[in-house]
Amino acid sequence: WGRAGASLFDCLELLYWASGGKIAFYDEPLIKQIGRYIYRAHIHDDYFINFADGGAKVKISADLVYRSGKRIEDQKSIDMGLYAYNFQLQAQEKTLKRSVPDSMLRQLPAIFNHKELVAKDTNPPYVRDIWLHGIQVMAAREREGDYRGFYLAAKGGHNAESHNHNDIGQFIVYYNGVPMIIDVGVETYTARTFSRSRYDIWTMQSQYHNLPTVNGIGQENGEEYCAKDVEYKSGENLAQLSLDIAPSYPEEVGVKKWFRRCILYRGGESHIKIRDEFELQHQTDDIMMSLMVPYISYIDNKKGKIYLKENDNNVIINFDKDIYVCESECIDIHDERLVSVWGNSVYRLMFKPYKPLHKGIWEITIIAG
């Protein structure tokens, strides 16, 4: 967004300034929606939804977001900019580190707006329910205006999107604003990133997303590899994305149906459920469901429980111990861009059936620990 929607705003501002405000496009519905994207993708602190090549931690151009909000007359955008500006100042004071400076076109207005921005610190919108139908991305939290509790984001779409990863059906889970089940993101860009070898890079493969691998094969890239029967719904008690991800796999894999439901339950004891119902053309025990997590986890296969802990934030992942066994793999990280987000390693939880299956159900329930 920082070099797409935000750069569009840079250009619109040049026209606005040069014409003394006579050339203005800020009332256009599409411009307003592009401006609103950044707070809709916000999770907590500097964490954002990071499907495809997005970074899980982002230092947004806070003053630009603030000015954009004023231009499109959107209070939530204004609040997002104010929050981010002051959050970044506090983070810089704690670490005493200077980040890479923004472009001059963004630095100059921020200098003149500094007093106004620091005088109006506020909370971000923390929107409860988001549905971006054009790219089939949903996000949901327990309550409007509150980062505490569970947060779920999931996607459909197709595998020829801009900066695509082969990730139809991907989801992420945060608890109290802390990542628990993650999208790893993308390594530092190289020539290889945008070459024919793009999908040889591990972070681009569905096997390293929260997705199934069947007969050793993951999803394929191309627009024809997509989600179907996509349905989103939300209400007071739940938010849900349902979709069939079977078409995102090559035909030779033999996936007839892989219907996934990603659900955040808000009523009573809030929790998240991921439920896959699948049917294959041929029976096989070469089935693996992956979950990417940022922390060392304790796996109890006898009880069908996985314990994730980060400081005081604990969650438990429950799974069917009679059908699946779970193993953990440590993945060392050497790329500077990923190390700055996740540290020196991430972990892949791998669920495998005890016996060959022709069809079945894989379900996990994520609860507070």
Secondary structure, DSSP 8 states (H G I E B T S, - for coil): -TTTHHHHHHHHHHHHHHTTTSS--TTSHHHHHHHHHHHHTEEETTEE---TT--SB----HHHHHHHHHHHT-HHHHHHHHHHHHHHHHHHHHH--------HHHHHHHHHHHHHHHTT-------SEEEETTTTEEEEEEETTEEEEEEEEEE--EETSTT--S-TT-EEEEETTEEEE---------GGGGSTTGGGSGGGSGGGSSSEEETTB----EEEEE-EEEEEEE-SSEEEEEEE-GGGS-GGG-EEEEEEEEEEE-SSS-EEEEEEEEEEEEEES-EEEEEEESS--EEETTTTEEEEEETTEEEEEEE-TTTEEEEEEEEE---HHHHHHHTTEEEEEEEEESS-EEEEEEEEEEEE-
